[in-house]
Amino acid sequence: MEKLTAIIPSFNEEHNIKEVLESVSFADEIMVVDSYSTDRTLEIAKEHAHVILQREYEYSASQKNWAIPQATHEWILLVDADERVTPELKQEVLSILKNPPTDNTVAFWIGRMNHFMGERVHYSGWRGDKVIRLFRKSKCVYEDKHVHAEIIADGNVGMLKQQLYHNTYTTLDAYIQKLNKYASWQARDYDKKTGKLTPYHFVIKPFWGFFKHYIMQSGFRDGAVGLTIGYIQGYTVFMRYVKLWLLRRGRK
């Protein structure tokens, strides 16, 4: 049976860290990669993790690419602090480790059961959400993007049947603060591929972000949660270009 390293990035996750670490307790090595938390994250993590590393946070892909080569084992399961490995997903991962693929499959997509404001989100653009989280460290690396970077795999990528539980929401204010950070990081990525900023970027694209999530992707079927997600998606697009406008003028 192949051995497994579980990697959990963290920063001030005292409300999440115990449960996520318990959900990966079956791993042969549990590694927490912390960005110098100032709450009780490390205190709690020491009770469950085998390895705790600390590094100043630049952006997600950079942090993960720094951590992955330091894992002891070839197979990596990377789980964010706001995610949980369900018992069903655990069994599927263990079955793969017991019978590793022989067709050059080096990574696996894992679907996510998304929750927001205490409700399961079925539509709103989050339906079919998936991430590559189980992979071989010698064959995979995160693309160098500030936001929403995905694994680049040197081989085939399979798909698991079971899903991660995902609850990114703590409070609405905290969620909007998080998206404001994302907008700042996205501005850096978009600076390379965006021409002159016009009303199209500040009016049409934010409206399209709302329309796409709420109407085209059936966010209205998620009720108040879907309306909130649609509005926030439009707001995030607007802030991305405001941040880009400021970035180009030497301000943050």
Sequence and secondary structure as in RCSB ss.txt:
>XXXX:A:sequence
MEKLTAIIPSFNEEHNIKEVLESVSFADEIMVVDSYSTDRTLEIAKEHAHVILQREYEYSASQKNWAIPQATHEW
ILLVDADERVTPELKQEVLSILKNPPTDNTVAFWIGRMNHFMGERVHYSGWRGDKVIRLFRKSKCVYEDKHVHAE
IIADGNVGMLKQQLYHNTYTTLDAYIQKLNKYASWQARDYDKKTGKLTPYHFVIKPFWGFFKHYIMQSGFRDGAV
GLTIGYIQGYTVFMRYVKLWLLRRGRK
>XXXX:A:secstr
   EEEEEEESS TTTHHHHHHHTTTSSEEEEEES  SSSHHHHHTTT SEEEE   S HHHHHHHHGGG SSSE
EEE  TTEEE HHHHHHHHHHHHS  SSSEEEEEEEEEEEETTEE  STT TT EEEEEEETTTEEE S SSS  
EEESSEEEEEEEEEEEE  S HHHHHHHHHHHHHHHHHHHHTT  S  HIIIIIHHHHHHHIIIIIT GGGGHHH
HHHHHHHHHHHHHHHHHHHHHHTTT  
